[in-house]
């Protein structure tokens, strides 16, 4: 039992206590099995086969060992529960510290997003003013009979919107998906900044030609 007590004294974590308890359970099972053999030896000694005093002394020692093992296992179980609770509190404290750091990072991200949105608004205001100026000039060119001088707003916009796009992460919240769709609508053909129908979209008032049977 000395080695068991030393192992129990060295245990610090819930896993350490679990290992000690598993070892003690093994020894307890062996002691219980040995007690059955000692009881049989006592029965034989009562019938004259063996030393009754020695048989009873051995059985008493075995019972004492079993009782000690049971008390030790119970104490180890209590210490294991306390260690597990302490570890859980430590994990929660570590998680709280981690989340506090992430909250600070989130705040900086939101501030950066707000700054970029304000910059985007300013760019859109300027783009809208330029677009209206070009549309007005195109009307004057048409009126002057000089359509060759017109600038294609659609071509200008298409060239400006060309290029790679950032891929959204695999896990994105519903709010994040909605915001992403709104931002993409600023660049997509037929979106918020492009009132033209998207590619292959049906045109209002257009009708399909009826199919004719070839005979």
HELIX and SHEET records of a PDB file:
HELIX    1   1 UNK A    2  UNK A   10  1                                   9    
HELIX    2   2 UNK A   14  UNK A   46  1                                  33    
HELIX    3   3 UNK A   52  UNK A  143  1                                  92    
HELIX    4   4 UNK A  147  UNK A  149  5                                   3    
HELIX    5   5 UNK A  153  UNK A  161  1                                   9    
HELIX    6   6 UNK A  174  UNK A  185  1                                  12    
END                                                                             
